[in-house]
Amino acid sequence: MIYFSELKGKKVYTKDQVGVGTLEDLIFLASETPKITKLIIRDLKENKIIVPIEYLNKINRNITLEKDFNLSELSENELYLVKNILDKQIIDLKGNKIVRVNDIAIQDKDGFYIAGVDISPFGILRWLRLEKITAKLLSFFPFAFSAEFLSWADIHPLELTRGQVKLKKEEKRLEKLFPEDLADYLEKTNVTNANKILKILDEKFAADVIGNLNINYQTSLFKQFNLDRCAKIITLIDPDEAVDVLLAMSQKKREQIIELLPDLKKKEIKALIRLSRTPIGELLTTEYLAVQPKDTVSHVMSKIKNETTEFSYFSAIYVLNEKNQLIGVFGPHDLLLQEQSGLVYKFMTQNIIVIHLTTPVEIAVKKMLKYKLSALPVIDMEKQILGIVTIDDVTEYLLEKIK
């Protein structure tokens, strides 16, 4: 058994000691038996070349290839070790949890295959060449420390290339995860893959997961659902969340879905939608700070000093992409914990709780209380931020309404 951390960066030579470059990645077949099929080498001219595993002669201090090796390309059903597995989150089907891959174990007998992954801190230490010295130090403690290894049969990488997700019967174990954890993970993959995963789940559990997704992701998912499925999910999720999803749709589709709902649910949803005439727009303030994902901490600190001196309220910094769409958020405390050279996209929160101009004030308050937020961004149908609404403003509005 060898680990990928022991191979990456090794010098590559031919049998007659002609330098080829350094090993950068491996390509494997995405199947039940994930065979290593090709080596990716960065050659002496800094170009990436792909060499079939058949030309591998031996691995020791360096990697040796046959003299007359040929080049190849990525084929169908092949994936990259680094790009598709290493440092990615995966589903531990046996342990019913989401974990991160720190290293990859490779079986080197009768060919090369992915045996499994190391999800323990030892996987990180191995990359830093500190595993052995750490193991010696830990031997003085009366505890057992070891690598935590998952075999290939017990894991499921949800994100595969070309939008493909391999589904097996044992993936029903996904339902043993917390809905919040699975929702958080699905938001990091594309909507097509997420939809495929949700289809194999029990309807009630799938609804719980969808209810924990942010409104932008929920809206994108519902665009892929047919009317019957939309109605089933709307029936199962929290009514407040359901109304926000429906209000993000076109009026025609919204009315079609509502007509498919059971009578009691239809009455409840219609009553909440009538509340959507409440004036979120009147409570909205444009006193908010927006930055770019590649801004540095130092730059953001400078913007805070220069642009927020007149703000009456300041609790969050919003991150906009090149289309001015809201893609992230973080607080001043998160900012202070980072290095001055740190980039915003590396620590921002992508799971954003938002509202729309049509969101009822009562629902806005419920969201603030549910997620312990003191302000909510208001976005339009293009996901562009219009402003924010604060807890003070909505509370004052409701108190005036009671009088």
N, C-alpha and C positions, 0 to 999 in steps of 0.2 A: 504494500500500500504506500502510495506517495501522495503528497499534498500539492495542490497547484501553487501555493506560496513558495514551495521549494523549486518549482520549475520556472515561474515567470522571471524574466530578466536574465536567464542563463545564456551564455554565449553559444552560438550555433556554428558548427564547422562541418565540412565534408570529411570523408574518411581520409583524404590526403591532406588534412589540416588547412584547407582554404577557408578563410573566414566568410560566413554568410550573413550574420547579424545577431540579433537577440530575440528570444522567444517572447512574444507579447500576449498571445491568447491561444486558445484551443477551440476547435469547432467540434460539436458533437451532434449525433442523430437524436432528434426529439422523439423518443419512443420508450417503451417499457424497459428496454435494455439500451441505455444511452451510451452507445459506443463513440469513443473519440475517433474522428475521421480525418481531421486535418490540423496542421499547425499554422499559426499566423506568426510570421517572423518580420521584424523591422530590419530591413537589410542595411548595408553600410552606407547607402545613399538616402536613408531615412524613408524609404518606401515600404509599404506593407505588401508582403507576398504570402500566398497560401500554398502550402506544400502538403500533399496527401501523406497520411500517417505511414503508408507502405514504404516510404523512403526513409523512415527513421531507422537508424542502425543501432544506436544504444544511447542510454542516458547515464552519465556518471557526474563527474565534476562539470562537464559541459554536455551539450547535446550534439550528437554526431549523425549526419545524414549520409546517405549513399552518394557517391561522386556524381552520377548522372541523374539527379532528381529533376522531376518536372513540376510545373506550377499548375494550380487548379483554381476553381472559384467556388463560392458558396452554392450548395445545391438545395433542392426542395426538402423541407423537413429538417434542415440543419440550423443549429443555433450557436451563438457564441457563449463561451463560458463566462467571460467578464461582463459582456453587455447584457446577457439574459439571466444570469444566475448570481454571480458574485456580488455581494453587498446589497442584494435585493431582499425585499420582504417575501416570505413564503408562508404557506399554510402547513403547519405541522398537523397532519390528519390524525396521528396517533395521540398527540398531546392536546389536540383541540385548541390550538393557539396560533397566533401569528408571530413569527420569529424572523431574525435577519441572518443572512448567510455571511459568515466571516472567513470561511475557507472551504475548499472543495477537495474531497478525498477521491483519489483515482486508483482503481484496481489495475495493476500492471502485470497480470498473469494471463497468458493466452489472449493477448490483446490488451487494449486500454479502454476502460469503461468508467463512467462516473459511479462510484460506489455510494456516495452520499455527501452530506455537508456537515461542517462543524459550525455550530451556532453559539459556542461558548467563547469567553474572553481569550481562551488559549488560541483560538483561530486568529485573533488580532495579534497576539504576542508572537505567533509564528511568523507573521509578516515582518515584524520588527526584529526578528532573530533573538527574541528574549524568552522563548518558551522554556528552554532547558534551565537557564539560570533562575527563572521564576519558579519552576517545578522544584528546584533544589531548595530555594528559600522557603517554599510552602511546606516542604517535608518536615520542617521543624515544628509545624503546628499539628495538633491532634485532630485534624480534620482531613477528609478525603477530597482532594481537588483533582478534577480530570476534565478532559474535553467532553463536550456534549455532542454526540454524533447522531445524525438522523440518516437512516438509509434512504435511498432513492424511492423505495416503495412507500415510504411514510410521508412524503412531501408532495406539494403541488404548487409549482410556480404559476401563478394566475396570469402573468403577463407573458405571452408568447408573441413572436413576430407574426405579421400578416393577420393579426386579429384572431388567431386560432387559439382555442382553449380545449385541451383534451379532457373530457369528462368521463369519470368512471363511477361505478356503483358506490364505492366507499366514500365518495365525496359528499354523500349525505351527512357525513360527520361534520361538515361545515356548520350544520345547524346547532352543534354543541358550542360554537363560539358565541360570545356576546354580540348582539346585533350592532352595538356601537363600534366594536372592534372591526367587524367585517365591513361596516359602512365606511369607516375611516380608511380601510385598505382599498375598497373599491373606488374611492374617490381618486386614488393614485393611478388607477388604470383607465383605459378608455371605456366609453359608454357601451360599445358593442360587446366587449369582453364582460363587462359588469352585467349586462342584460342576459348573456348566456349563463352566467353563474346563478343569477336570480331565478332563472327558469327551472333549475333543478331543485330549488328549495321548496319546502312547504309554503303554501300561500301566506299563512299567518306570519311565519318567520320572515319571509321575503318582505312583507309589508312593514314589519318592525325594522328591518334593515333600511328600507327605502325611507321610512320616517326619520331615520337618523342621518340621512344624507342632507347636504346643504341644498337650498332651494334651486340654485342654478343647475346642480347635477340632477335633482329630481325632475326639473322641467325638461332637461335633455333626455332623460329616460322615458318620460311619458310621451315624448314625440315618437318614440319607437314602438310604443304599445298600441294595440288596436283598441277600439272603444270599449269592448267587453272587459278586457284586462284592466284598462284604466278605471272602469267603474268598480271592479272587484278590489283593486288596491285602495281606491278612495274610500270604499266602505270600511276597510280594515285599519287605515291609519288614523291618527289623531285628527279630529275635525278641524282644528285650527290649521294644522299642517296641510290638510286636504284643501281648505279654502285658498291658502296661499298658492298652492300648486295650480288650482283651477283658475285663479285670477291671472296667472302668468300665461294662460292659453288664450287662443282666439275665442271670441264670444260664441261662435258657431260650435266649435268643438266642446266648449264648456257646457253649453246647453244640451248637446247630444249625450254627454256623459251623465249629467245630472238626471236626465230622463231614464237612464238605465239603473239608477240607484233604488234600493228598497224605500218604501214610502217614508218610514221614520227618518232614515238617513237623509233622504231628499229634503224633507221639511227642515231638518237641522242645518243642512248645508245652505239652503236658500235663505234661512234666517241670518246666518253668519255673513252671507254675501251681501245682504241688504245693509249690514253694518259697514260694508266697504265704502259707503258713501261718506264716511267720516273723513275729515280733512287732514290727512297726514301731510299733505303739501303745505298747509298753513303752519304746521309745527316744524317743518324742515328748516335747517340752518346750513349755510354753505361754509361755515367756519370749521373746516377740517383740513388736515394736512395729507397730501398725496405725494408718494415717491415712486421711483422706478425700481424694478427687481434687481438691477445691477448697480444701484447706488451703494456706496460704502456707508458704514456706520458713521464715519467722520462727516460725510456729506449730509447725512440725515440730521445729525446733531446741529450742524450749521444751519440747516433749514428751519429746525425748531426754534433756534435763537432769533432768526431773521423774520420768520413768517407767522409765529404764533403769539407774539407779545400782546396783541389786542384781542386774542381769543378769550371768550368768557368761559369756555369749557374745552378741555383737552384730555382725552383718555386713550386715544388710539391713533396709529398712523396707518393709512391705507395705501396699498400697493396697486398701481395701475400698469397695464401693459401698453404696447405702442398704439393700440386702438382705444386707449383710455378705458378699457374694461377692468373692473375690479377683480383682482386675482389673488389678493393676500391681505393680511392685516397683522399687526403686532403692537404691543404696548410699550410705553416708555421704559418699563422695568426690563422687558425682553431686550431692548436696545442697549441698556446699560451693562448687561451681562456679556456683551460681545466685544471682540477686539475692534480697534478703530478701523482696521483694514477689511473687516468682515463684510460680506455682501448680503444685501437684504434678502434675496431669494433663498439663502441657505438657512434662515431661521424664521422666516415669516410663517404664519398659519394659513394654510390654503382652505381649510374647512370654515368658510365664512357664513355667519348667520346674517341674512339680509331681509329687508321688507321692500314693498313697492308702494307707489302712491295710492294704490287701491286697497292696501292692507288695512283692515279695521284697527283703530287705535287700541281697542281691547286686546286684539291678537298681538300687536306690537308689545304691549305691556307683558303679556304672558310669555312671549319669547325672551324678553329681558330678564324676567324672573327665573324662567326655566334654565337659561344658559348663564345666569349671573353676569349680565352685561349692563353697563350704564349708558350705552348708546348703540344705535343700530344704523348701518348705512342704508340709504334708500337708493335702489337701482331701477333703471328702465328696462325695456324688453331686450335691449342690446347689451345688457349687463354693465352699462356705464353708470357711474355713481352720480346721483343728483344732489346729494347732501346727506346729512345725518339727522336723526331724531334722538334726543336725550331723554333719560328717565325723568328728569325734572320737568321737562316740557309736557310729556304725555301724562304724568301724574297731575300736574296743574290743570290740564285740559279736562281730565276725568272728574276732578274735584269740582270744577266749575259746572260740569254737566249735571252733577248730583244736586247742586244747590237749587 
